[in-house]
Amino acid sequence: MNKLKVGLIGCGNISEIYLKNGRDRLEYVEIVACSDIDMNRAKEKAEAHGIEALTVDELLTAPHIDMILNLTIPAVHAEVSLRALEAGKHVYLEKPLAIDIEDAKKVIDYAEERGLVVGCAPDTFLGGGIQTCKEIIDSGLIGQPVAATAFMISHGPESWHPNPEFFYQNGAGPLFDMGPYYITTLIQLIGSIKRVTSSAQISFPEREVLSEPNRGQKISVSTPTHVAGVLDFENGAVASMIMTFDVWGTNLPNIEIYGTLGNIRVPDPNTFGGKVLVRKAADSEWSEVPLTHGNTSNARGIGMNDVAQAILEKREPRASAKLAYHALEVMTGLLESSKKGEHYQVKSHCPSPQPMPSLEESQK
């Protein structure tokens, strides 16, 4: 089986699961090298996983590397992706595609100009939980979706993340950090979004780090930490959404889709599996539905694997730059709507990505 050779840039927290899954479960990619602004960290990762540690320049110019896995901080996502494309490499990166629409468009346009492919996380929507929801909705079991709710409610990552400062800067916050999981899932399950409206605020201008090694450090907050939005879909459905780092606890569901014949409760979109619950019009209680698809454990990297397979098969990837751009414009539009006090009309369009093969289809 053909595999694309991958070079990883950015050896932070998220790199470990990519390296592990790249070694153990991804059929179409092989991570062969890594790099980081801190080369000591890159060398530690390389030694632990039996790969090369290269400088960024060495990695970008290495002729045996086909794709760059960009795991840098959001503020430099576009810059690193453009450098990789300039070097003739395909790109898969962590979300978001960029921190502003203009830079994201540069990445997409340059990739098309060079005949290269860009894919982008999140890829949790390709896991068994959300793909089961997709199959249920496509089957017509709950009828036509007419509404949805999406809630990501927490009090921020400063209690557990070793370096939480960047979560409170432009290009992050709950909307840009966690919003991609929820918005991408809604696009997968309902379709393209045409208009958004929101109110957003910074509830706590300063945060205190409670985790090691920076316990006690003060963080100045420069991006909204509570966003309440409304998403209007092209098919007529309307979703209510809250993304917040300002709430201590909640009993609200992550995502629910409300159809003309019933409802579906979607698992946490930051996971690959989870319970899928359905309540049809005549039911008095929710019922759990068996998962119809695989990849239910921490399968981070299956989006990159699908992009590599798509390149080899010359088809459109599911975790595509087009999908990431649409999600980014929705998020950017939500903040702009709050700032200007008016609706934001989404200019991009992205149909629901093709579903993954079910377990039954995979066994044929």
BELCOR-V861332 format. One line per field, one symbol per residue. phi: phi as a letter, one per 20 degrees, with the letter a starting at -180 (. if undefined). psi: psi as a letter, one per 20 degrees, with the letter a starting at -180 (. if undefined). A space follows every 50 residues. Layout:
phi = ???
psi = ???
This chain:
phi = .fceeddedoeegfffffffffedbefdccedbbbbfdffffffffffdm cedcfgffffeffeeecdeedffgfdgfgfffffffendfcccffegaeb fffffgfffffffemdddcbfedffefffffffgfffffngdmefdbbcb cdcbdnefecefcegffddgncmffeedggffffffffedpfddbcbbcc befcfccdfddeedgnfedeeccgdbcdccddefeofcddccdbdddfab dfffbcdddfdrccdefgfecedneddccegeedcfcfdgfeceldefdg offfffffffffelcfffeeffffffffffffffffgffembfdefeecb fgfgffffgfffef
psi = pqqppppponlagihghggghhhhiohjqooiqqqqhnhggghgggghjk rqoqrgggghiphiphqpookrqhhjggggghhgghjkqrppqqqrhriq gghghgggghgghikrpprqrqjhiirhghhggghgghijhjbppirqqo oooakrjiihphmigiijrpjcrhghghhhggggghgghhaqphqqqrpq rohoipqppirqjkpipppppjqpjoporpppqhjiqpppppoqjjphrq jqrgpqporiiaqppproijrhcrpppqorhiqirqpppqpiqamiankp ihggghggghghilrpqgmrhgghgggghggghghhgggikrqpophrpo rpqpqqprhghhi.
